[in-house]
Amino acid sequence: MARDRGRFTDEFRDSVAREVVEKSHTIVDVAKKNGVSENSVSRWVKAYRRRYPEITGEPVEISERQRLRELEKEVRELREENEILGKATAFFAKKHR
């Protein structure tokens, strides 16, 4: 186990997290193999996924949801603008008849 003054090093934590994320090993198995608690491995995996979204794909889903909300908002705004422009066009068309 790689420890640094009583704490695990970042390299060790990432190595353990990679076993779960990239090699699809269970948290229980990885914890036993490395002599650490399941809770620690679980926290390290979550942190790893936040730091490396391109590898894990998890935060990408969140980003896609956020992007979808942005696009829905943009569609609403464009529809409102289109409605206003349509009314303005009708108003000016009546005025020039």
Secondary structure as UniProt FT lines:
FT   STRAND          3..4
FT   TURN            5..6
FT   STRAND          7..8
FT   HELIX           10..21
FT   TURN            22..23
FT   HELIX           27..34
FT   HELIX           38..51
FT   HELIX           53..56
FT   HELIX           58..95
//
